[in-house]
């Protein structure tokens, strides 16, 4: 895939130890797009718990922060665009989950980035069959990056 045809903007609204570099986040997002899109534009925004809590409440009607939210772009009828949308990731939640689940932090970050980008591509996990397909795709993509299956118990 020609990376010149991909525009992945990484925005940091929070800084903390363990947050991957913008370049690494771009690599993981690009990996998730392989075979799906030749051209794409998206934003990955790294936020704190306050911003994520506000977004989660506003767009999902749920209190508290979550690890990732994806906001797919929906063009008007007849309009074509390379814009996929935005992925918002809550750095403190990702760090907490990695510790709680006994996963390497980089592995969990890669999973969350890929998960968010797959949502922009239309993948869902609300139904069992959809969840199995999405989890299988995540597992394959992460394996190609050298990361363990995120759905197996870590030890």
N, C-alpha and C positions, 0 to 999 in steps of 0.2 A: 504494500500500500504506500502510495506516495504521500509522505507526511506534509508536503506542501499543500495538498488538497484537504488537509485536516486542520482545523483551527480550534484548538482546545485551550481555553483561557482558564488558568487556575488563579483563584482569588483567595487570599488569606485574610480573614477578618479576625483571626486569633493566631497567636504564636505560642508554641509550647514544645518541650522536648518530645521527641518521638513522632512528630508530624513529618511525613515524607516531604521531600523536595517537590517543587512544582514540576520538575522534569520527570521525576519518577511517577507522579500522578498522571502526567500526560502519557507516559509509556503504557501504563496500565489501561487507561481509557482507550488509547489507540489499539491495544491488544483486543479489547472487547469489541471494537468496531470491525476487526478483520473479518472479511467474508460477508459483512453485512452492509457496509457503506463505503463507497470509494471516496466520497467527499462528505464532509460533515463539519458543522460548527456547533460547539457546546461550551458551556461554562461549568467548571467544578469549583464550588465555593466551600471553603473550610470555615466553620463557624463555632461559636461557643454555645453553651447550654441555653442561655437567654434567647439568642436569636432563633435557635432550633425550636425551643418551646413555643415561641410566638408563631413561627411558621406551621408547626404541627397543630396548634390550636386553630389558626386561621383557615388552613386548607384541609385538615382532616378531622377537626372537631375533637381532638384528643389533647389532654393535658400532659405536660412534661415533654422532655426532649426524646428524640428517637435517633438512631444512628445515621440514617440516610433518607432523604426525600428526593424524588425526581419530579421535574416539572416539564413534561414533553411540550414542545411547541406545536401548536395546531394552526397551520396556515389557513387563510380564508379559501373557500372553494375557488379553484382555478389558478391558485398561486403556488408556484413551486419554490422551494427553498432548501438550502443545505442545513439550515438551522434545526438542530435536534431539540435543544432546550437546556435546562439547568439541572445539575446534580448538586445538592447541598448536603454536606457531611459534617456531623457534629464531632469534633476532635475529642472532647472529654468522654463522650459516650463510647466511641470506638476504642479508646485506651482502656476504659473500664471493662468493656466486654472482652477484650483480649486477655486481660488479667483473669477475669472471672471464668472464662472458658479455657484458660491454659494454652492460649495460642500465641505464637510469635506476633509481635505488634505489626511488623511489615506484612506478614501474611494476611492478617485481618484487614489492614488498610487496603491491600490489593483486592481482597474479596469485596469489600464495601464499594470501592470505586467501580469495579466490574459490575457488581449488582446494580448500582445506580445507573450506569450507562446502558445496561441491558433493558432496564425499565424505559429509558428514552427510546430504545429501539422497538418497544411494544411488547416485550416479554413481561409476563405477569406470574404471580404465584398465589392468587386467591382461590383457585380450584386445585384439587389434588393433582390432576393430570398436568396442568400448567406448572404447578410447583415442581413436580418431578422433572419436567423438561428443562425448566430454568435452572434448577439445582444441578442437573447433569451437565448443562452447558457451562455453568460457573466452574464446576469441578474440572472439566476438560481445559478450559482457559487457564485456570490457576495451575494445573499440572504442567502445562506448556511453559509456564513461567517458573516452574520449579517449586511451587507451593503445594502443601498437602491438601487433601480433600477437607474443605471447611465443615463438612457435615458429619465427619467421623469424630468420635470422642478423642480429645487430645490427652496425651499423658506424659 
